[in-house]
Amino acid sequence: MRKRLFGLAIVMAALAGTVHAEDKKVTIGVSIPAADHGWTSGVVFHAERVAKLLMAEHPGLTVIVKTSPDPASQANAVQDLETQGIDALVILPSDPDPLVNAIKEVKDKGKFVTLVDRAPSNNDNSVRDLYVAGNNPALGQTAGEYIKKNTPDAQVVVIRGLPIPIDQQRQDGFDKGIAGSNVKILDRQYGNWNRDDAFKVMQDYLTKFPKIDVVWCQDDDMAVGVLQAIDQAKRTDIQYVIAGAGSKDMIKKVMDGDKLIPVDVLYPPAMVGTAMELTAANFYNQIPVRGSYILDATLVTKDNAKDFYFPDSPF
């Protein structure tokens, strides 16, 4: 009987500890860019979705999500979150370098900082506890290796994203992927991860170059503009377009065997949700989450596309 009572007391103490842990008051601030294109609309969607799930799971948790249209506004948003007494900051910077000081101020006050997707150009790890990101070099390298394998003599035009560190990482990975082939890069211009800007860049390419074999653009949103420009120009020389992110529209094209979109490279906006869950785990599960968590840049093909197709997603 004593053993049974002792065992019951241990179980009850454990349950009480669990309840106590779940009731622990924690506030997590989430700072992300406003939805200025499809990928960031996915980031906003998943941040808000996971915030609700985490607060339902942990009654003592408050998650505050703030969106900002530019680095200056985001710096102000971070300062505002800090004044609200946050215990942790999860931030996907619109541009990391101008935001380093604002992030460092939070970190220097002993708050847990999770950096998502975009790191400072000097790779200063002192501004964060946790880094969650897609594999930017691999996103470019996967695309480059596909072109090298399938069209090793291709004449390629490149549409870059924005002039920030992750764009350069993708470019470096792409150049590594095509190394050793006869792939010729005709031109590289910025499309700002925007379908309208990419449309204009592609129009320029189509006017400038009478023959283009392949288009590489870093983002599925830009691929929409690229496809529109190709269709309007009625160009038939372009063999295919390879982009990245894993938007539902591009994944559907891969599934359907679209000639111009045979593959896509995964770079999911849901990574912000992964970052939020790991940050909450630091407080409620008391497990080690410091360090880097890098997602794979999976090549999405007709054979595996169904595993990455989510028709209800906004992106």
C-alpha beads as a LAMMPS data file, in Angstrom:
LAMMPS data file: protein, C-alpha beads

315 atoms
314 bonds

1 atom types
1 bond types

-500.0 500.0 xlo xhi
-500.0 500.0 ylo yhi
-500.0 500.0 zlo zhi

Masses

1 110.0

Atoms # bond

1 1 1 0.000 0.000 0.000
2 1 1 2.834 2.391 0.851
3 1 1 4.459 1.664 -2.519
4 1 1 1.193 2.358 -4.323
5 1 1 0.659 5.627 -2.455
6 1 1 4.252 6.642 -3.104
7 1 1 3.870 5.854 -6.835
8 1 1 0.609 7.798 -6.984
9 1 1 2.268 10.758 -5.288
10 1 1 5.039 10.741 -7.910
11 1 1 2.501 10.664 -10.768
12 1 1 0.463 13.484 -9.196
13 1 1 3.599 15.564 -8.665
14 1 1 4.608 15.027 -12.273
15 1 1 1.162 16.053 -13.496
16 1 1 1.220 19.110 -11.261
17 1 1 4.614 20.013 -12.644
18 1 1 3.267 19.675 -16.190
19 1 1 0.279 21.897 -15.411
20 1 1 2.557 24.400 -13.729
21 1 1 4.852 24.421 -16.767
22 1 1 1.945 24.949 -19.144
23 1 1 0.698 27.880 -17.018
24 1 1 4.117 29.557 -16.977
25 1 1 3.788 33.092 -18.325
26 1 1 5.842 33.619 -21.462
27 1 1 5.505 36.258 -24.182
28 1 1 6.998 35.695 -27.629
29 1 1 7.176 38.562 -30.114
30 1 1 7.199 37.660 -33.804
31 1 1 8.433 40.264 -36.297
32 1 1 8.030 39.474 -40.000
33 1 1 7.811 41.368 -43.302
34 1 1 4.396 42.416 -44.545
35 1 1 2.924 40.271 -47.317
36 1 1 4.397 42.062 -50.315
37 1 1 4.538 38.918 -52.475
38 1 1 3.427 35.302 -52.390
39 1 1 6.234 33.883 -50.241
40 1 1 5.834 36.503 -47.527
41 1 1 2.056 36.020 -47.605
42 1 1 2.819 32.400 -46.762
43 1 1 5.082 33.564 -43.910
44 1 1 2.287 35.736 -42.478
45 1 1 -0.230 32.903 -42.847
46 1 1 1.947 30.347 -41.060
47 1 1 3.038 32.788 -38.325
48 1 1 -0.568 33.582 -37.440
49 1 1 -1.606 29.917 -37.734
50 1 1 1.166 28.625 -35.462
51 1 1 0.657 31.473 -32.960
52 1 1 -2.918 30.259 -32.386
53 1 1 -1.821 26.640 -32.074
54 1 1 0.927 27.435 -29.572
55 1 1 -1.306 29.598 -27.389
56 1 1 -3.931 26.844 -27.345
57 1 1 -1.264 24.326 -26.334
58 1 1 0.282 26.543 -23.651
59 1 1 -2.321 28.553 -21.662
60 1 1 0.345 30.820 -20.191
61 1 1 1.814 31.756 -23.558
62 1 1 1.160 35.026 -25.415
63 1 1 2.376 35.344 -29.008
64 1 1 2.343 38.808 -30.600
65 1 1 2.766 38.862 -34.398
66 1 1 3.752 42.136 -36.058
67 1 1 4.220 42.709 -39.801
68 1 1 6.314 45.543 -41.264
69 1 1 6.695 46.827 -44.843
70 1 1 10.373 47.857 -44.666
71 1 1 13.495 47.657 -42.436
72 1 1 12.868 51.011 -40.709
73 1 1 9.306 50.032 -39.793
74 1 1 10.512 46.625 -38.657
75 1 1 13.130 48.182 -36.379
76 1 1 10.365 50.216 -34.764
77 1 1 8.216 47.094 -34.452
78 1 1 11.042 45.253 -32.668
79 1 1 11.437 48.140 -30.216
80 1 1 7.680 48.149 -29.629
81 1 1 7.698 44.417 -28.924
82 1 1 10.556 44.868 -26.474
83 1 1 8.583 47.493 -24.532
84 1 1 5.730 44.984 -24.222
85 1 1 7.926 42.771 -22.068
86 1 1 8.657 39.920 -24.441
87 1 1 10.713 36.967 -23.247
88 1 1 11.732 35.992 -26.771
89 1 1 11.894 37.492 -30.236
90 1 1 11.353 35.500 -33.420
91 1 1 12.347 37.684 -36.366
92 1 1 12.479 37.195 -40.103
93 1 1 14.203 40.417 -41.177
94 1 1 13.170 42.158 -44.387
95 1 1 16.889 43.030 -44.681
96 1 1 19.100 41.785 -41.843
97 1 1 21.967 44.286 -41.912
98 1 1 19.915 47.439 -41.151
99 1 1 18.162 45.520 -38.348
100 1 1 21.239 44.184 -36.552
101 1 1 21.292 46.931 -33.923
102 1 1 17.583 46.571 -33.095
103 1 1 17.952 42.794 -32.728
104 1 1 21.140 43.154 -30.669
105 1 1 19.390 45.485 -28.234
106 1 1 16.846 42.762 -27.498
107 1 1 19.538 40.087 -27.189
108 1 1 21.665 42.243 -24.862
109 1 1 18.727 42.466 -22.458
110 1 1 18.874 38.701 -21.996
111 1 1 15.943 37.810 -24.239
112 1 1 15.935 34.644 -26.348
113 1 1 16.333 35.576 -30.032
114 1 1 15.464 33.348 -32.975
115 1 1 16.591 34.579 -36.368
116 1 1 14.687 33.193 -39.368
117 1 1 15.810 32.861 -42.990
118 1 1 18.074 35.913 -43.252
119 1 1 21.341 36.350 -41.349
120 1 1 23.607 39.423 -41.249
121 1 1 26.218 39.580 -44.001
122 1 1 29.019 39.325 -41.417
123 1 1 27.457 36.105 -40.024
124 1 1 27.492 37.563 -36.504
125 1 1 26.034 34.731 -34.409
126 1 1 26.129 36.834 -31.239
127 1 1 22.797 38.478 -32.152
128 1 1 20.810 35.255 -31.904
129 1 1 20.355 32.054 -29.889
130 1 1 18.718 30.064 -32.671
131 1 1 18.846 30.286 -36.464
132 1 1 16.157 28.597 -38.591
133 1 1 16.415 28.822 -42.359
134 1 1 16.058 27.173 -45.685
135 1 1 19.295 26.126 -47.320
136 1 1 20.009 29.131 -49.524
137 1 1 23.252 27.884 -51.105
138 1 1 21.589 24.527 -51.775
139 1 1 18.552 26.212 -53.377
140 1 1 20.858 27.646 -56.022
141 1 1 23.062 24.570 -56.256
142 1 1 20.090 22.213 -56.715
143 1 1 18.830 24.332 -59.607
144 1 1 22.307 24.565 -61.141
145 1 1 22.900 20.821 -60.898
146 1 1 19.555 20.110 -62.573
147 1 1 20.476 22.395 -65.506
148 1 1 23.980 20.897 -65.695
149 1 1 22.573 17.373 -65.847
150 1 1 19.681 17.999 -68.239
151 1 1 20.914 20.843 -70.476
152 1 1 24.702 21.034 -70.051
153 1 1 25.156 23.348 -73.056
154 1 1 22.269 25.679 -72.208
155 1 1 22.249 29.436 -72.637
156 1 1 20.705 30.667 -69.386
157 1 1 19.282 33.959 -68.157
158 1 1 19.148 34.542 -64.411
159 1 1 16.656 36.636 -62.451
160 1 1 18.005 37.406 -59.015
161 1 1 16.024 38.378 -55.920
162 1 1 17.106 41.394 -53.861
163 1 1 20.670 42.620 -53.245
164 1 1 20.887 41.064 -49.773
165 1 1 23.100 38.249 -48.399
166 1 1 20.776 35.305 -49.108
167 1 1 20.576 36.308 -52.760
168 1 1 24.367 36.079 -53.008
169 1 1 24.340 32.729 -51.224
170 1 1 21.897 31.392 -53.817
171 1 1 23.970 32.800 -56.663
172 1 1 27.154 31.240 -55.291
173 1 1 25.374 27.897 -54.938
174 1 1 24.049 28.109 -58.487
175 1 1 27.517 28.837 -59.898
176 1 1 28.839 25.840 -57.979
177 1 1 26.027 23.685 -59.396
178 1 1 26.809 24.487 -63.045
179 1 1 30.596 24.318 -62.613
180 1 1 32.277 22.006 -65.099
181 1 1 29.502 22.299 -67.688
182 1 1 29.203 24.373 -70.852
183 1 1 26.288 26.353 -69.407
184 1 1 26.571 29.980 -70.472
185 1 1 25.033 32.765 -68.373
186 1 1 23.740 35.443 -70.743
187 1 1 22.737 37.973 -68.082
188 1 1 21.759 38.389 -64.408
189 1 1 19.308 41.063 -63.291
190 1 1 17.303 41.676 -60.113
191 1 1 13.594 40.888 -60.147
192 1 1 13.116 41.797 -56.451
193 1 1 11.181 38.582 -55.794
194 1 1 8.243 40.286 -57.466
195 1 1 6.233 38.900 -60.382
196 1 1 5.725 42.316 -62.058
197 1 1 9.406 43.189 -61.837
198 1 1 10.369 39.737 -63.107
199 1 1 7.928 40.164 -65.998
200 1 1 9.739 43.365 -67.030
201 1 1 13.179 41.772 -66.667
202 1 1 12.080 38.804 -68.759
203 1 1 10.664 41.109 -71.425
204 1 1 14.082 42.780 -71.570
205 1 1 15.811 39.417 -71.903
206 1 1 13.448 38.307 -74.678
207 1 1 14.163 41.489 -76.606
208 1 1 17.908 41.308 -76.045
209 1 1 18.549 37.597 -76.709
210 1 1 17.218 35.771 -79.784
211 1 1 17.878 32.386 -78.189
212 1 1 17.383 31.421 -74.553
213 1 1 17.355 27.797 -73.436
214 1 1 16.650 28.043 -69.709
215 1 1 15.521 30.652 -67.187
216 1 1 16.576 30.398 -63.550
217 1 1 14.732 32.645 -61.116
218 1 1 15.032 32.288 -57.371
219 1 1 11.363 32.572 -56.551
220 1 1 8.067 31.039 -57.704
221 1 1 6.386 34.452 -57.710
222 1 1 8.934 35.692 -60.226
223 1 1 8.337 32.577 -62.298
224 1 1 4.702 33.692 -62.754
225 1 1 5.910 36.916 -64.369
226 1 1 8.487 35.030 -66.438
227 1 1 5.866 32.648 -67.826
228 1 1 3.584 35.569 -68.717
229 1 1 6.363 37.304 -70.615
230 1 1 7.257 34.120 -72.515
231 1 1 3.605 33.533 -73.415
232 1 1 3.069 37.098 -74.608
233 1 1 6.190 37.007 -76.750
234 1 1 5.172 33.594 -78.148
235 1 1 8.746 32.372 -77.752
236 1 1 9.205 28.631 -78.298
237 1 1 12.987 28.383 -77.859
238 1 1 12.872 28.325 -74.060
239 1 1 13.029 24.742 -72.870
240 1 1 12.085 25.296 -69.234
241 1 1 12.020 27.626 -66.235
242 1 1 13.334 26.538 -62.845
243 1 1 12.348 28.519 -59.769
244 1 1 12.069 27.911 -56.040
245 1 1 9.942 28.033 -52.894
246 1 1 7.295 25.361 -53.445
247 1 1 4.186 27.462 -54.119
248 1 1 1.017 25.490 -54.696
249 1 1 0.679 26.841 -58.245
250 1 1 4.158 25.760 -59.296
251 1 1 3.881 22.413 -57.536
252 1 1 0.611 21.815 -59.402
253 1 1 2.364 22.551 -62.703
254 1 1 5.060 20.013 -61.820
255 1 1 2.377 17.453 -60.890
256 1 1 0.574 18.040 -64.182
257 1 1 3.734 17.608 -66.246
258 1 1 3.894 21.212 -67.468
259 1 1 6.633 21.391 -70.118
260 1 1 7.974 24.747 -68.932
261 1 1 7.940 23.878 -65.204
262 1 1 9.339 20.325 -64.946
263 1 1 10.697 20.809 -61.382
264 1 1 10.750 23.237 -58.478
265 1 1 13.119 23.698 -55.522
266 1 1 11.629 23.725 -52.022
267 1 1 12.051 26.739 -49.732
268 1 1 8.960 26.711 -47.509
269 1 1 7.567 29.869 -45.838
270 1 1 6.313 27.554 -43.049
271 1 1 9.862 27.687 -41.642
272 1 1 8.674 30.622 -39.503
273 1 1 6.308 28.182 -37.774
274 1 1 9.196 25.803 -37.116
275 1 1 11.115 28.705 -35.559
276 1 1 8.180 29.639 -33.320
277 1 1 7.656 26.060 -32.159
278 1 1 11.337 25.615 -31.299
279 1 1 11.357 28.935 -29.444
280 1 1 8.337 27.892 -27.366
281 1 1 9.999 24.544 -26.681
282 1 1 12.933 26.380 -25.113
283 1 1 10.579 27.687 -22.400
284 1 1 8.017 24.921 -21.983
285 1 1 9.886 21.717 -22.780
286 1 1 13.242 22.906 -21.448
287 1 1 15.106 21.204 -24.285
288 1 1 18.277 22.499 -25.965
289 1 1 17.329 24.382 -29.124
290 1 1 20.242 26.782 -29.501
291 1 1 22.229 26.592 -32.717
292 1 1 21.208 26.313 -36.365
293 1 1 18.313 24.407 -37.915
294 1 1 18.666 24.279 -41.717
295 1 1 15.940 22.799 -43.929
296 1 1 16.668 20.814 -47.078
297 1 1 16.365 22.367 -50.559
298 1 1 14.462 19.397 -51.965
299 1 1 14.093 19.040 -55.745
300 1 1 10.361 18.694 -56.379
301 1 1 9.662 16.426 -59.353
302 1 1 6.559 14.852 -60.855
303 1 1 7.276 11.735 -58.774
304 1 1 7.243 13.474 -55.364
305 1 1 5.211 16.659 -56.045
306 1 1 2.090 15.316 -54.332
307 1 1 3.983 15.279 -51.021
308 1 1 4.429 19.065 -51.214
309 1 1 1.070 20.138 -52.653
310 1 1 -1.175 21.999 -50.195
311 1 1 -4.123 23.486 -52.142
312 1 1 -5.539 25.390 -49.142
313 1 1 -2.335 27.355 -48.580
314 1 1 -2.292 31.038 -49.668
315 1 1 1.029 30.324 -51.395

Bonds

1 1 1 2
2 1 2 3
3 1 3 4
4 1 4 5
5 1 5 6
6 1 6 7
7 1 7 8
8 1 8 9
9 1 9 10
10 1 10 11
11 1 11 12
12 1 12 13
13 1 13 14
14 1 14 15
15 1 15 16
16 1 16 17
17 1 17 18
18 1 18 19
19 1 19 20
20 1 20 21
21 1 21 22
22 1 22 23
23 1 23 24
24 1 24 25
25 1 25 26
26 1 26 27
27 1 27 28
28 1 28 29
29 1 29 30
30 1 30 31
31 1 31 32
32 1 32 33
33 1 33 34
34 1 34 35
35 1 35 36
36 1 36 37
37 1 37 38
38 1 38 39
39 1 39 40
40 1 40 41
41 1 41 42
42 1 42 43
43 1 43 44
44 1 44 45
45 1 45 46
46 1 46 47
47 1 47 48
48 1 48 49
49 1 49 50
50 1 50 51
51 1 51 52
52 1 52 53
53 1 53 54
54 1 54 55
55 1 55 56
56 1 56 57
57 1 57 58
58 1 58 59
59 1 59 60
60 1 60 61
61 1 61 62
62 1 62 63
63 1 63 64
64 1 64 65
65 1 65 66
66 1 66 67
67 1 67 68
68 1 68 69
69 1 69 70
70 1 70 71
71 1 71 72
72 1 72 73
73 1 73 74
74 1 74 75
75 1 75 76
76 1 76 77
77 1 77 78
78 1 78 79
79 1 79 80
80 1 80 81
81 1 81 82
82 1 82 83
83 1 83 84
84 1 84 85
85 1 85 86
86 1 86 87
87 1 87 88
88 1 88 89
89 1 89 90
90 1 90 91
91 1 91 92
92 1 92 93
93 1 93 94
94 1 94 95
95 1 95 96
96 1 96 97
97 1 97 98
98 1 98 99
99 1 99 100
100 1 100 101
101 1 101 102
102 1 102 103
103 1 103 104
104 1 104 105
105 1 105 106
106 1 106 107
107 1 107 108
108 1 108 109
109 1 109 110
110 1 110 111
111 1 111 112
112 1 112 113
113 1 113 114
114 1 114 115
115 1 115 116
116 1 116 117
117 1 117 118
118 1 118 119
119 1 119 120
120 1 120 121
121 1 121 122
122 1 122 123
123 1 123 124
124 1 124 125
125 1 125 126
126 1 126 127
127 1 127 128
128 1 128 129
129 1 129 130
130 1 130 131
131 1 131 132
132 1 132 133
133 1 133 134
134 1 134 135
135 1 135 136
136 1 136 137
137 1 137 138
138 1 138 139
139 1 139 140
140 1 140 141
141 1 141 142
142 1 142 143
143 1 143 144
144 1 144 145
145 1 145 146
146 1 146 147
147 1 147 148
148 1 148 149
149 1 149 150
150 1 150 151
151 1 151 152
152 1 152 153
153 1 153 154
154 1 154 155
155 1 155 156
156 1 156 157
157 1 157 158
158 1 158 159
159 1 159 160
160 1 160 161
161 1 161 162
162 1 162 163
163 1 163 164
164 1 164 165
165 1 165 166
166 1 166 167
167 1 167 168
168 1 168 169
169 1 169 170
170 1 170 171
171 1 171 172
172 1 172 173
173 1 173 174
174 1 174 175
175 1 175 176
176 1 176 177
177 1 177 178
178 1 178 179
179 1 179 180
180 1 180 181
181 1 181 182
182 1 182 183
183 1 183 184
184 1 184 185
185 1 185 186
186 1 186 187
187 1 187 188
188 1 188 189
189 1 189 190
190 1 190 191
191 1 191 192
192 1 192 193
193 1 193 194
194 1 194 195
195 1 195 196
196 1 196 197
197 1 197 198
198 1 198 199
199 1 199 200
200 1 200 201
201 1 201 202
202 1 202 203
203 1 203 204
204 1 204 205
205 1 205 206
206 1 206 207
207 1 207 208
208 1 208 209
209 1 209 210
210 1 210 211
211 1 211 212
212 1 212 213
213 1 213 214
214 1 214 215
215 1 215 216
216 1 216 217
217 1 217 218
218 1 218 219
219 1 219 220
220 1 220 221
221 1 221 222
222 1 222 223
223 1 223 224
224 1 224 225
225 1 225 226
226 1 226 227
227 1 227 228
228 1 228 229
229 1 229 230
230 1 230 231
231 1 231 232
232 1 232 233
233 1 233 234
234 1 234 235
235 1 235 236
236 1 236 237
237 1 237 238
238 1 238 239
239 1 239 240
240 1 240 241
241 1 241 242
242 1 242 243
243 1 243 244
244 1 244 245
245 1 245 246
246 1 246 247
247 1 247 248
248 1 248 249
249 1 249 250
250 1 250 251
251 1 251 252
252 1 252 253
253 1 253 254
254 1 254 255
255 1 255 256
256 1 256 257
257 1 257 258
258 1 258 259
259 1 259 260
260 1 260 261
261 1 261 262
262 1 262 263
263 1 263 264
264 1 264 265
265 1 265 266
266 1 266 267
267 1 267 268
268 1 268 269
269 1 269 270
270 1 270 271
271 1 271 272
272 1 272 273
273 1 273 274
274 1 274 275
275 1 275 276
276 1 276 277
277 1 277 278
278 1 278 279
279 1 279 280
280 1 280 281
281 1 281 282
282 1 282 283
283 1 283 284
284 1 284 285
285 1 285 286
286 1 286 287
287 1 287 288
288 1 288 289
289 1 289 290
290 1 290 291
291 1 291 292
292 1 292 293
293 1 293 294
294 1 294 295
295 1 295 296
296 1 296 297
297 1 297 298
298 1 298 299
299 1 299 300
300 1 300 301
301 1 301 302
302 1 302 303
303 1 303 304
304 1 304 305
305 1 305 306
306 1 306 307
307 1 307 308
308 1 308 309
309 1 309 310
310 1 310 311
311 1 311 312
312 1 312 313
313 1 313 314
314 1 314 315
